[in-house]
């Protein structure tokens, strides 16, 4: 079945959203373990940032249509099949794990969808496109 091509957002906006997510995840880890423990040589806290990012991104994408960073930068993750609901939790988790592996987002199709989006059946669009797809005006 041929799926419609969605106007995906720029990689610069996606990178900005990822930076917002990463800073927020880092601050959460620092709040839990403390600044000194985070900065300690050999600390596993930086790996915890990755875990916080994956969980935060998957949960918010499934519940609200985008990670914290995407919501702040006015981006949304949508289903490419035209269903206006956010992608499911398993698809969002798969997508987040693949992003954490770094390579899938760097391998992408001409329509701007990376391997993580292709695996999850999703695309990243701007807020205006999301509103048009979901029928929301405000």
N, CA, C and O atoms as a DFTB+ gen file, in Angstrom:
552 C
 N C O
     1  1       0.839      -1.187       0.000
     2  2       0.000       0.000       0.000
     3  2       0.878       1.241       0.000
     4  3       1.816       1.348       0.790
     5  1       0.573       2.169      -0.879
     6  2       1.340       3.404      -0.955
     7  2       0.849       4.386       0.101
     8  3      -0.339       4.704       0.163
     9  1       1.756       4.855       0.916
    10  2       1.401       5.811       1.955
    11  2       1.712       7.213       1.453
    12  3       2.684       7.409       0.724
    13  1       0.892       8.196       1.839
    14  2       1.137       9.558       1.372
    15  2       2.455      10.098       1.920
    16  3       2.869       9.769       3.032
    17  1       3.098      10.930       1.116
    18  2       4.331      11.559       1.552
    19  2       3.981      12.760       2.423
    20  3       3.257      13.663       2.004
    21  1       4.507      12.751       3.636
    22  2       4.263      13.853       4.563
    23  2       5.409      14.853       4.465
    24  3       6.555      14.461       4.248
    25  1       5.111      16.140       4.622
    26  2       6.183      17.144       4.621
    27  2       6.934      17.087       5.961
    28  3       6.543      17.735       6.932
    29  1       7.999      16.315       5.994
    30  2       8.754      16.167       7.240
    31  2       9.538      17.438       7.536
    32  3       9.826      18.238       6.645
    33  1       9.869      17.598       8.789
    34  2      10.555      18.810       9.230
    35  2      12.060      18.707       8.968
    36  3      12.572      17.635       8.646
    37  1      12.739      19.805       9.106
    38  2      14.174      19.851       8.817
    39  2      14.979      19.104       9.877
    40  3      14.549      18.944      11.020
    41  1      16.156      18.654       9.462
    42  2      17.050      17.971      10.402
    43  2      17.560      18.933      11.464
    44  3      17.850      18.516      12.585
    45  1      17.674      20.213      11.130
    46  2      18.126      21.201      12.126
    47  2      17.115      21.301      13.270
    48  3      17.511      21.355      14.434
    49  1      15.825      21.327      12.956
    50  2      14.789      21.388      14.006
    51  2      14.799      20.106      14.838
    52  3      14.621      20.149      16.055
    53  1      15.006      18.981      14.186
    54  2      15.058      17.710      14.918
    55  2      16.274      17.664      15.837
    56  3      16.188      17.172      16.962
    57  1      17.406      18.178      15.356
    58  2      18.612      18.207      16.183
    59  2      18.408      19.118      17.392
    60  3      18.842      18.795      18.498
    61  1      17.748      20.255      17.178
    62  2      17.447      21.161      18.296
    63  2      16.557      20.452      19.321
    64  3      16.795      20.556      20.524
    65  1      15.541      19.737      18.852
    66  2      14.659      18.989      19.762
    67  2      15.455      17.949      20.540
    68  3      15.240      17.774      21.740
    69  1      16.364      17.263      19.874
    70  2      17.189      16.256      20.543
    71  2      18.090      16.905      21.599
    72  3      18.286      16.338      22.674
    73  1      18.636      18.081      21.302
    74  2      19.469      18.773      22.288
    75  2      18.648      19.169      23.513
    76  3      19.117      19.043      24.644
    77  1      17.435      19.642      23.292
    78  2      16.549      19.988      24.422
    79  2      16.271      18.738      25.254
    80  3      16.337      18.779      26.483
    81  1      15.958      17.626      24.583
    82  2      15.719      16.363      25.291
    83  2      16.941      15.940      26.095
    84  3      16.822      15.512      27.243
    85  1      18.113      16.063      25.485
    86  2      19.341      15.603      26.150
    87  2      19.651      16.460      27.379
    88  3      20.028      15.931      28.424
    89  1      19.496      17.766      27.257
    90  2      19.731      18.652      28.400
    91  2      18.730      18.341      29.515
    92  3      19.107      18.262      30.684
    93  1      17.470      18.167      29.160
    94  2      16.447      17.863      30.168
    95  2      16.739      16.527      30.846
    96  3      16.614      16.410      32.065
    97  1      17.130      15.516      30.060
    98  2      17.455      14.203      30.630
    99  2      18.667      14.291      31.544
   100  3      18.705      13.646      32.591
   101  1      19.656      15.084      31.155
   102  2      20.845      15.274      31.979
   103  2      20.480      15.939      33.305
   104  3      20.968      15.541      34.362
   105  1      19.623      16.948      33.242
   106  2      19.214      17.640      34.466
   107  2      18.434      16.715      35.398
   108  3      18.566      16.811      36.618
   109  1      17.626      15.824      34.834
   110  2      16.893      14.852      35.656
   111  2      17.875      13.941      36.371
   112  3      17.735      13.700      37.569
   113  1      18.863      13.436      35.655
   114  2      19.852      12.542      36.270
   115  2      20.644      13.282      37.344
   116  3      20.878      12.734      38.422
   117  1      21.058      14.510      37.070
   118  2      21.795      15.292      38.069
   119  2      20.923      15.533      39.299
   120  3      21.421      15.492      40.424
   121  1      19.636      15.781      39.100
   122  2      18.731      15.992      40.238
   123  2      18.611      14.735      41.095
   124  3      18.438      14.829      42.310
   125  1      18.700      13.571      40.477
   126  2      18.562      12.306      41.210
   127  2      19.870      11.894      41.888
   128  3      19.873      11.539      43.067
   129  1      20.985      11.941      41.145
   130  2      22.252      11.429      41.703
   131  2      23.130      12.518      42.305
   132  3      24.044      12.222      43.074
   133  1      22.863      13.764      41.963
   134  2      23.693      14.871      42.448
   135  2      24.759      15.244      41.432
   136  3      25.223      14.403      40.662
   137  1      25.135      16.495      41.441
   138  2      26.126      17.018      40.498
   139  2      27.472      16.338      40.650
   140  3      28.101      15.969      39.658
   141  1      27.919      16.168      41.891
   142  2      29.245      15.573      42.123
   143  2      29.298      14.129      41.626
   144  3      30.277      13.723      40.999
   145  1      28.253      13.359      41.904
   146  2      28.220      11.969      41.443
   147  2      28.156      11.909      39.923
   148  3      28.735      11.012      39.311
   149  1      27.459      12.852      39.315
   150  2      27.362      12.884      37.855
   151  2      28.730      13.166      37.227
   152  3      29.093      12.562      36.217
   153  1      29.483      14.086      37.832
   154  2      30.775      14.495      37.286
   155  2      31.932      13.586      37.699
   156  3      33.039      13.725      37.179
   157  1      31.692      12.673      38.613
   158  2      32.737      11.783      39.098
   159  2      33.309      10.932      37.961
   160  3      32.567      10.376      37.150
   161  1      34.634      10.842      37.917
   162  2      35.293      10.019      36.903
   163  2      34.835       8.571      37.022
   164  3      34.828       7.996      38.110
   165  1      34.456       7.995      35.893
   166  2      34.007       6.605      35.879
   167  2      32.559       6.420      36.271
   168  3      32.087       5.289      36.387
   169  1      31.845       7.517      36.478
   170  2      30.439       7.439      36.873
   171  2      29.598       6.835      35.748
   172  3      29.859       7.064      34.567
   173  1      28.598       6.071      36.133
   174  2      27.685       5.514      35.134
   175  2      26.505       6.458      34.867
   176  3      25.611       6.136      34.084
   177  1      26.509       7.604      35.512
   178  2      25.408       8.556      35.361
   179  2      25.182       8.984      33.908
   180  3      24.027       9.127      33.506
   181  1      26.228       9.194      33.104
   182  2      25.958       9.543      31.698
   183  2      25.155       8.464      30.955
   184  3      24.385       8.783      30.049
   185  1      25.329       7.212      31.328
   186  2      24.517       6.155      30.716
   187  2      23.071       6.252      31.191
   188  3      22.145       5.912      30.455
   189  1      22.887       6.711      32.407
   190  2      21.537       6.910      32.925
   191  2      20.808       7.987      32.125
   192  3      19.592       7.915      31.951
   193  1      21.550       8.986      31.638
   194  2      20.956      10.038      30.809
   195  2      20.338       9.394      29.565
   196  3      19.230       9.752      29.166
   197  1      21.040       8.461      28.963
   198  2      20.527       7.769      27.790
   199  2      19.235       7.020      28.132
   200  3      18.271       7.059      27.368
   201  1      19.220       6.344      29.272
   202  2      18.021       5.630      29.706
   203  2      16.857       6.564      29.962
   204  3      15.726       6.275      29.570
   205  1      17.126       7.685      30.618
   206  2      16.073       8.672      30.878
   207  2      15.533       9.206      29.560
   208  3      14.323       9.363      29.395
   209  1      16.439       9.487      28.618
   210  2      16.008       9.977      27.311
   211  2      15.079       8.970      26.621
   212  3      14.014       9.345      26.131
   213  1      15.479       7.697      26.582
   214  2      14.678       6.680      25.892
   215  2      13.291       6.576      26.526
   216  3      12.289       6.539      25.812
   217  1      13.223       6.528      27.852
   218  2      11.935       6.404      28.538
   219  2      11.087       7.657      28.334
   220  3       9.908       7.564      27.992
   221  1      11.685       8.826      28.543
   222  2      10.959      10.095      28.385
   223  2      10.446      10.242      26.958
   224  3       9.286      10.590      26.740
   225  1      11.294       9.981      26.015
   226  2      10.919      10.133      24.611
   227  2       9.804       9.165      24.227
   228  3       8.841       9.558      23.569
   229  1       9.927       7.918      24.628
   230  2       8.909       6.922      24.279
   231  2       7.568       7.247      24.931
   232  3       6.532       7.224      24.267
   233  1       7.584       7.548      26.222
   234  2       6.320       7.826      26.924
   235  2       5.621       9.066      26.385
   236  3       4.427       9.031      26.089
   237  1       6.367      10.162      26.257
   238  2       5.730      11.385      25.779
   239  2       5.312      11.291      24.316
   240  3       4.302      11.876      23.925
   241  1       6.071      10.565      23.505
   242  2       5.682      10.396      22.105
   243  2       4.374       9.615      22.012
   244  3       3.493       9.962      21.225
   245  1       4.251       8.562      22.816
   246  2       3.025       7.759      22.793
   247  2       1.838       8.514      23.398
   248  3       0.704       8.340      22.950
   249  1       2.083       9.335      24.393
   250  2       0.990      10.039      25.072
   251  2       0.641      11.388      24.449
   252  3      -0.532      11.748      24.355
   253  1       1.668      12.137      24.023
   254  2       1.433      13.514      23.584
   255  2       1.850      13.795      22.144
   256  3       1.656      14.906      21.651
   257  1       2.420      12.801      21.464
   258  2       2.806      13.003      20.076
   259  2       4.219      13.506      19.882
   260  3       4.592      13.866      18.765
   261  1       5.015      13.540      20.934
   262  2       6.403      13.966      20.777
   263  2       7.114      13.997      22.104
   264  3       6.488      14.127      23.155
   265  1       8.417      13.879      22.055
   266  2       9.235      13.977      23.264
   267  2       9.152      15.395      23.809
   268  3       8.604      16.281      23.153
   269  1       9.690      15.616      24.998
   270  2       9.717      16.954      25.586
   271  2      10.351      17.939      24.603
   272  3       9.810      19.018      24.364
   273  1      11.485      17.569      24.043
   274  2      12.181      18.441      23.086
   275  2      11.356      18.735      21.851
   276  3      11.344      19.867      21.368
   277  1      10.666      17.734      21.332
   278  2       9.830      17.952      20.154
   279  2       8.649      18.866      20.490
   280  3       8.300      19.751      19.709
   281  1       8.043      18.648      21.643
   282  2       6.915      19.495      22.027
   283  2       7.359      20.946      22.185
   284  3       6.662      21.860      21.744
   285  1       8.517      21.163      22.811
   286  2       9.037      22.524      23.023
   287  2       9.378      23.203      21.702
   288  3       9.169      24.407      21.552
   289  1       9.902      22.440      20.744
   290  2      10.297      23.019      19.457
   291  2       9.180      22.946      18.417
   292  3       9.406      23.173      17.228
   293  1       7.974      22.627      18.882
   294  2       6.776      22.625      18.043
   295  2       6.841      21.606      16.908
   296  3       6.479      21.894      15.767
   297  1       7.311      20.418      17.251
   298  2       7.335      19.290      16.318
   299  2       6.444      18.194      16.871
   300  3       6.174      18.152      18.071
   301  1       5.992      17.317      16.007
   302  2       5.193      16.175      16.435
   303  2       5.590      14.949      15.627
   304  3       6.015      15.046      14.475
   305  1       5.439      13.794      16.264
   306  2       5.655      12.514      15.595
   307  2       4.272      11.988      15.233
   308  3       3.412      11.839      16.102
   309  1       4.059      11.710      13.954
   310  2       2.749      11.267      13.487
   311  2       2.857       9.899      12.819
   312  3       3.930       9.478      12.387
   313  1       1.729       9.230      12.749
   314  2       1.645       7.961      12.016
   315  2       1.597       8.283      10.527
   316  3       0.927       9.231      10.119
   317  1       2.297       7.507       9.719
   318  2       2.264       7.759       8.282
   319  2       1.032       7.161       7.618
   320  3       0.775       7.428       6.444
   321  1       0.268       6.355       8.351
   322  2      -0.928       5.744       7.763
   323  2      -2.144       6.668       7.806
   324  3      -3.232       6.277       7.384
   325  1      -1.968       7.891       8.310
   326  2      -3.059       8.855       8.336
   327  2      -3.885       8.848       9.605
   328  3      -4.722       9.732       9.790
   329  1      -3.681       7.886      10.481
   330  2      -4.395       7.828      11.760
   331  2      -3.953       9.035      12.593
   332  3      -2.752       9.232      12.783
   333  1      -4.893       9.852      13.097
   334  2      -4.500      11.068      13.825
   335  2      -3.987      10.817      15.247
   336  3      -3.449      11.732      15.871
   337  1      -4.142       9.599      15.769
   338  2      -3.671       9.315      17.134
   339  2      -2.141       9.247      17.166
   340  3      -1.513       8.952      16.150
   341  1      -1.535       9.522      18.340
   342  2      -0.085       9.342      18.467
   343  2       0.285       7.877      18.209
   344  3      -0.555       6.986      18.333
   345  1       1.535       7.640      17.854
   346  2       1.970       6.263      17.646
   347  2       1.884       5.507      18.974
   348  3       1.907       6.114      20.045
   349  1       1.784       4.192      18.894
   350  2       1.662       3.375      20.086
   351  2       2.929       3.346      20.916
   352  3       3.999       3.736      20.449
   353  1       2.804       2.884      22.146
   354  2       3.943       2.854      23.061
   355  2       5.074       1.957      22.541
   356  3       6.242       2.335      22.636
   357  1       4.755       0.797      22.003
   358  2       5.805      -0.087      21.493
   359  2       6.526       0.534      20.307
   360  3       7.749       0.434      20.209
   361  1       5.782       1.178      19.397
   362  2       6.421       1.861      18.273
   363  2       7.282       3.017      18.767
   364  3       8.383       3.237      18.261
   365  1       6.782       3.752      19.755
   366  2       7.534       4.877      20.303
   367  2       8.807       4.394      20.997
   368  3       9.858       5.025      20.884
   369  1       8.709       3.278      21.711
   370  2       9.887       2.719      22.371
   371  2      10.896       2.240      21.341
   372  3      12.090       2.509      21.474
   373  1      10.438       1.536      20.319
   374  2      11.332       1.097      19.238
   375  2      12.020       2.295      18.604
   376  3      13.231       2.282      18.379
   377  1      11.249       3.320      18.322
   378  2      11.787       4.534      17.702
   379  2      12.855       5.180      18.590
   380  3      13.918       5.568      18.105
   381  1      12.569       5.291      19.889
   382  2      13.508       5.922      20.816
   383  2      14.794       5.113      20.959
   384  3      15.886       5.680      20.997
   385  1      14.667       3.807      21.036
   386  2      15.854       2.948      21.138
   387  2      16.705       3.088      19.872
   388  3      17.930       3.186      19.956
   389  1      16.067       3.098      18.715
   390  2      16.826       3.244      17.472
   391  2      17.514       4.602      17.387
   392  3      18.634       4.694      16.884
   393  1      16.867       5.649      17.869
   394  2      17.516       6.967      17.894
   395  2      18.732       6.921      18.812
   396  3      19.776       7.491      18.495
   397  1      18.596       6.241      19.951
   398  2      19.712       6.138      20.895
   399  2      20.904       5.400      20.281
   400  3      22.043       5.614      20.696
   401  1      20.652       4.542      19.305
   402  2      21.750       3.842      18.618
   403  2      22.474       4.733      17.618
   404  3      23.516       4.339      17.094
   405  1      21.955       5.911      17.343
   406  2      22.515       6.968      16.503
   407  2      22.479       6.660      15.002
   408  3      22.087       7.532      14.227
   409  1      22.859       5.496      14.571
   410  2      22.943       5.207      13.139
   411  2      21.591       5.336      12.425
   412  3      21.540       5.982      11.379
   413  1      20.485       4.751      12.937
   414  2      19.230       4.832      12.181
   415  2      18.791       6.241      11.788
   416  3      18.333       6.424      10.660
   417  1      18.909       7.247      12.662
   418  2      18.497       8.580      12.204
   419  2      19.396       9.141      11.109
   420  3      18.984      10.035      10.369
   421  1      20.612       8.630      10.997
   422  2      21.534       9.130       9.979
   423  2      21.321       8.470       8.621
   424  3      21.842       8.947       7.613
   425  1      20.561       7.382       8.586
   426  2      20.232       6.698       7.343
   427  2      18.768       7.001       7.065
   428  3      17.888       6.569       7.811
   429  1      18.506       7.742       5.996
   430  2      17.147       8.192       5.769
   431  2      16.777       8.174       4.296
   432  3      17.633       8.122       3.413
   433  1      15.480       8.220       4.063
   434  2      14.916       8.224       2.712
   435  2      14.850       9.654       2.184
   436  3      15.019      10.609       2.942
   437  1      14.605       9.799       0.888
   438  2      14.478      11.153       0.321
   439  2      13.366      11.986       0.957
   440  3      13.438      13.214       0.937
   441  1      12.329      11.340       1.526
   442  2      11.249      12.097       2.159
   443  2      11.612      12.577       3.562
   444  3      10.789      13.205       4.228
   445  1      12.840      12.289       4.026
   446  2      13.306      12.774       5.324
   447  2      13.045      11.832       6.477
   448  3      13.369      12.163       7.617
   449  1      12.472      10.670       6.223
   450  2      12.203       9.705       7.287
   451  2      13.417       8.803       7.464
   452  3      13.876       8.163       6.519
   453  1      13.933       8.764       8.705
   454  2      15.058       7.897       9.023
   455  2      14.603       6.468       9.260
   456  3      13.404       6.190       9.291
   457  1      15.560       5.561       9.427
   458  2      15.230       4.159       9.693
   459  2      14.349       4.018      10.932
   460  3      13.468       3.160      10.978
   461  1      14.592       4.865      11.939
   462  2      13.775       4.811      13.160
   463  2      12.312       5.124      12.852
   464  3      11.412       4.498      13.411
   465  1      12.072       6.095      11.961
   466  2      10.703       6.421      11.572
   467  2      10.098       5.324      10.697
   468  3       8.923       4.988      10.844
   469  1      10.893       4.773       9.797
   470  2      10.377       3.703       8.942
   471  2       9.995       2.482       9.774
   472  3       8.964       1.859       9.520
   473  1      10.811       2.140      10.758
   474  2      10.523       0.984      11.618
   475  2       9.264       1.209      12.453
   476  3       8.519       0.267      12.724
   477  1       9.030       2.449      12.859
   478  2       7.885       2.760      13.717
   479  2       6.644       3.176      12.929
   480  3       5.574       3.354      13.511
   481  1       6.776       3.330      11.617
   482  2       5.641       3.794      10.821
   483  2       5.281       5.225      11.134
   484  3       4.105       5.587      11.178
   485  1       6.308       6.047      11.355
   486  2       6.078       7.429      11.784
   487  2       6.849       8.422      10.923
   488  3       7.669       8.044      10.086
   489  1       6.564       9.693      11.150
   490  2       7.280      10.793      10.518
   491  2       7.264      11.963      11.502
   492  3       6.348      12.088      12.315
   493  1       8.279      12.811      11.422
   494  2       8.338      14.002      12.270
   495  2       7.928      15.207      11.435
   496  3       8.530      15.505      10.404
   497  1       6.897      15.888      11.901
   498  2       6.347      17.027      11.163
   499  2       6.273      18.246      12.080
   500  3       6.387      18.135      13.301
   501  1       6.081      19.411      11.460
   502  2       5.928      20.615      12.283
   503  2       4.493      20.703      12.810
   504  3       3.617      19.940      12.403
   505  1       4.278      21.640      13.711
   506  2       2.993      21.771      14.391
   507  2       1.852      22.075      13.415
   508  3       0.744      21.569      13.590
   509  1       2.109      22.889      12.399
   510  2       1.064      23.223      11.424
   511  2       0.611      21.969      10.676
   512  3      -0.587      21.757      10.487
   513  1       1.554      21.149      10.254
   514  2       1.205      19.912       9.546
   515  2       0.432      18.990      10.471
   516  3      -0.552      18.379      10.056
   517  1       0.868      18.883      11.725
   518  2       0.177      18.037      12.698
   519  2      -1.264      18.506      12.888
   520  3      -2.193      17.699      12.914
   521  1      -1.434      19.816      13.019
   522  2      -2.793      20.355      13.183
   523  2      -3.673      20.027      11.989
   524  3      -4.845      19.686      12.148
   525  1      -3.104      20.131      10.789
   526  2      -3.872      19.805       9.583
   527  2      -4.237      18.318       9.563
   528  3      -5.353      17.961       9.185
   529  1      -3.323      17.468       9.959
   530  2      -3.574      16.019       9.959
   531  2      -4.603      15.606      11.004
   532  3      -5.374      14.672      10.784
   533  1      -4.618      16.296      12.134
   534  2      -5.509      15.907      13.223
   535  2      -6.800      16.730      13.254
   536  3      -7.696      16.451      14.052
   537  1      -6.893      17.733      12.396
   538  2      -8.097      18.550      12.356
   539  2      -8.187      19.557      13.493
   540  3      -9.264      20.078      13.781
   541  1      -7.070      19.829      14.133
   542  2      -7.063      20.803      15.244
   543  2      -6.671      22.165      14.693
   544  3      -5.787      22.278      13.844
   545  1      -7.330      23.175      15.181
   546  2      -7.073      24.525      14.668
   547  2      -6.365      25.431      15.656
   548  3      -5.800      26.445      15.247
   549  1      -6.371      25.111      16.919
   550  2      -5.812      26.032      17.900
   551  2      -4.750      25.514      18.647
   552  3      -4.202      26.207      19.505
